[in-house]
């Protein structure tokens, strides 16, 4: 057996003021053939999984490029064309192969392509022909087009949001590909449209029980895998929306009916899945009144994981206004301010302008006297088994509040974000972070409570009012389908 493996991934917020090019991919993660580390990344976990299976079973693995860019704006044409052709040329050189395994995200949009993953999968199929097995992993915050399901034999998405199961997803995908090559199964893809777009965190009900239910159905009556494609509401493309995706043994007829039934059940959850979203002031006031800390306040929309800059100052200003000084903020993206603080050195006091560089919806920049508490070059944070780069970073004191400034955009995943910059997260009453829900598994063990703050900014968070040009109108809540 001979399998080719590669990964090109990012999540594109088509409304973001940012743009993405090759430097964004190389800044976040880029590994040439054979250079992928043993630790997995969110969308390239298929590499270490394939390596382990190849070693155990004695088949040949040909590795191509693996690269990931932090979610951001539209990818320029030159970068998309270059990365795509880089991987396709590697595949051509690897032929003949029995299978192709790709680590994808599913919400990548380029200047010249609205369906990057579909285009890549179609090109792979044209190169390898009809008999080679093609499998891919997806982030659930993706788009699912017919071009993708027509080209692939196996598609598996992470089940959890936060995405704590990306390694398990890779294992499932690789296992199904290998079993298909060995003719132990004959997979067929079944899709049902939920006709909705919603935020679907699986760390709370009703999604917790729904995910447990679909897990219990796998492995029975020919059902090989069940995925929920949540959709990505900040991606203005025709296939935006929530869908059920089932991989089933071709001999079974249950799958399409099951997909439809699950889609109707998921549709019935609309409007009930989000946690309570508070205004910034409500969140800070409630956190101050809490008897003990730390209280985590998640700025859910100024989240770099959703493709926005992550440089909003609104929540920090609210902390100051409410005199909530026993707090730490992680992070505010500002490479210029980081460089200035590094030049000043640890222990230095200086006047600094930081934050709010990229849009007029992120609040005014902060101007004030700060003290540089800690400098860490090439800082990182943990995310499960993965290491996430923050770039050169500094911890500063601003009016008694500890603020972490970073030079590589990243959402807040784990308390190591603070610890690695010299801040004990348990020593603060309030931890203000930027993430929608990926932070949950990391921060829940140290938090006495978790609050979600809905801070308006460059992330389009209400599909009813978002100015879409390409997305469907016949989905909830853009259209009332309650009847």
Helices and strands as residue ranges (DSSP letters): E 2-9, E 19-20, H 22-28, E 29-31, H 46-57, E 60-68, E 74-75, H 77-94, E 99-103, H 116-128, E 133-138, H 146-151, E 154-157, H 166-181, E 187-193, H 207-217, E 223-229, E 243-249, H 254-267, E 277-278, H 280-289, E 295-299, G 304-306, H 314-321, E 327-333, H 335-344, E 349-354, E 366-383, E 386-398, E 401-406, H 416-419, G 425-427, E 430-433, H 440-443, G 444-446, E 449-453
